[in-house]
Amino acid sequence: MGDERNTDKLLNGIIVYGLTLSFVALVASSETLRFRQGGFGFEISWRTALACIVAAIIFVPCFHTLIHSRDKVRRRLAYVVVIAAGVGSFFYPMRFVPHEKMSDVLTGLGFAVVALGMVAALLLLVRKFIEGDSRSKN
């Protein structure tokens, strides 16, 4: 029984710090993104290090809350922070798109949302099917 607890604790730590590392990288890459004459470029500066530190300070407690907390209010707040960071980082490069090309980009994003929504719906149906099959066997 003790081995299971240690394994769960280790796995939860890997999940928390792995997700934190990925979101720190997301925030840092968004901060380094610059518009140049030929398109996009990355420019690492002291602000990149500051963004990494601030992101780690924000995301470690968020992921600890999501993994360990049973408080619904804290979990919802952590979800909002994580989702806002993900969506914000996705749309941040849109500020570099010229105004005349924005309608084409938004059309493509609309198709992507529809396609991802269909994939998500299919995955939910598969999950429902598998759970129904496993319940019928018990």
C-alpha positions in Angstrom: 0.0 0.0 0.0 2.9 2.4 0.8 4.4 1.7 -2.6 1.2 2.8 -4.3 1.1 6.1 -2.4 4.7 6.8 -3.3 4.1 6.0 -6.9 0.9 8.2 -7.0 2.8 11.1 -5.3 5.7 10.8 -7.8 3.2 10.6 -10.7 1.3 13.6 -9.5 4.6 15.6 -9.2 5.5 14.6 -12.7 2.1 15.8 -13.9 2.2 19.1 -12.0 5.8 20.0 -13.0 5.6 18.7 -16.5 2.4 20.7 -17.2 4.0 23.7 -15.6 7.1 23.4 -17.7 5.0 23.2 -20.9 3.0 26.3 -20.0 6.2 28.2 -19.0 7.6 27.3 -22.5 4.3 28.5 -24.0 4.5 31.8 -22.2 8.2 32.3 -22.9 7.8 31.5 -26.6 4.9 34.0 -26.8 7.0 36.6 -25.2 10.0 36.1 -27.5 7.8 36.4 -30.6 8.6 39.6 -32.6 7.4 40.8 -36.0 10.2 41.5 -38.5 10.4 42.6 -42.1 10.4 39.0 -43.4 7.8 37.7 -41.0 8.1 36.4 -37.4 11.2 36.0 -35.4 12.2 35.1 -31.9 14.2 37.5 -29.7 15.3 36.3 -26.3 15.8 39.1 -23.7 15.7 39.7 -20.0 11.9 39.8 -20.3 11.9 36.2 -21.4 13.5 35.2 -18.2 11.1 37.3 -16.2 8.2 35.8 -18.1 9.4 32.3 -17.3 9.7 33.1 -13.6 6.2 34.8 -13.4 4.7 31.9 -15.4 6.2 29.3 -13.0 4.9 31.3 -10.0 1.4 31.3 -11.5 1.2 27.8 -13.0 2.7 25.7 -10.2 -0.1 26.5 -7.8 -2.7 26.2 -10.5 -1.6 22.7 -11.4 -1.2 21.7 -7.8 -4.8 22.9 -7.3 -6.1 21.0 -10.3 -4.3 17.7 -9.2 -4.7 17.8 -5.4 -7.5 20.2 -4.4 -11.2 19.2 -3.8 -12.3 22.8 -3.5 -14.5 23.5 -6.5 -14.0 27.3 -6.4 -10.2 27.0 -6.4 -10.3 24.4 -9.1 -12.5 26.6 -11.3 -10.2 29.6 -10.8 -7.2 27.4 -11.8 -9.1 26.2 -14.9 -9.8 29.8 -15.9 -6.2 30.8 -15.5 -4.9 27.8 -17.5 -7.5 28.2 -20.3 -7.0 32.0 -20.5 -3.2 31.5 -20.8 -3.7 28.8 -23.5 -6.2 30.8 -25.5 -4.3 34.1 -25.1 -1.1 32.4 -26.3 -2.9 31.0 -29.3 -4.4 34.4 -30.3 -1.4 36.6 -29.3 0.3 36.2 -32.8 -2.9 37.4 -34.4 -1.8 41.0 -33.6 0.9 40.6 -36.3 -1.6 39.6 -39.1 -2.3 42.4 -41.5 -5.9 43.7 -41.4 -6.7 42.8 -45.0 -5.8 39.1 -44.4 -7.7 38.8 -41.1 -10.9 37.5 -42.7 -8.9 34.6 -44.3 -7.3 33.8 -41.1 -10.6 33.9 -39.2 -12.2 31.6 -41.8 -9.4 29.1 -41.4 -9.7 29.3 -37.6 -13.5 28.7 -37.9 -12.9 25.6 -40.0 -10.3 24.4 -37.4 -12.8 24.9 -34.6 -15.5 22.9 -36.4 -13.0 20.1 -37.3 -11.7 19.9 -33.7 -15.3 20.0 -32.4 -16.2 17.0 -34.5 -13.1 15.1 -33.4 -14.0 15.9 -29.7 -17.5 14.7 -30.3 -16.3 11.4 -31.8 -13.9 10.9 -28.9 -16.8 11.5 -26.5 -18.9 8.9 -28.4 -16.1 6.4 -28.3 -15.6 7.0 -24.6 -19.3 6.5 -24.0 -19.3 3.4 -26.0 -16.3 1.9 -24.2 -17.7 2.8 -20.7 -21.1 1.3 -21.7 -19.4 -1.9 -22.9 -17.4 -2.2 -19.7 -20.5 -1.7 -17.5 -22.4 -4.4 -19.3 -19.6 -6.9 -18.7 -19.7 -6.3 -14.9 
